[in-house]
């Protein structure tokens, strides 16, 4: 299986492949898309970096990750000094389906007495 090309989440709100980072020289990399296993299913998450990276620089191979976002998130602030951009991340279909399955399991549980 060929390696998956990295996709980066920019402070402009765009998700771009490594080969296209040079097209966004005034943006900063907030994080990247990663696959996680959640409740037995593979879902796309947004891995938020500890340190923001300029899009015109080579991103680190193994950046320190602050948090993995699977569901909706608002007010994701760019950590680059002087950048005022704030973005949002919205849940993907696979993650939404996993979340619904989890809630269905919880609703079908017997009450503990």
Secondary structure, 3 states (H helix, E strand, C coil): CCCCCCEEEECCCCEEEHHHHHHCCCCEEEEEEEEEEECCEEEEEEEEEEEEEECCCCCCCCCCEEEEECCCEEEEECCCCCCCCEEEECCCHHHHHHHHHHHHHHHCCCCCC
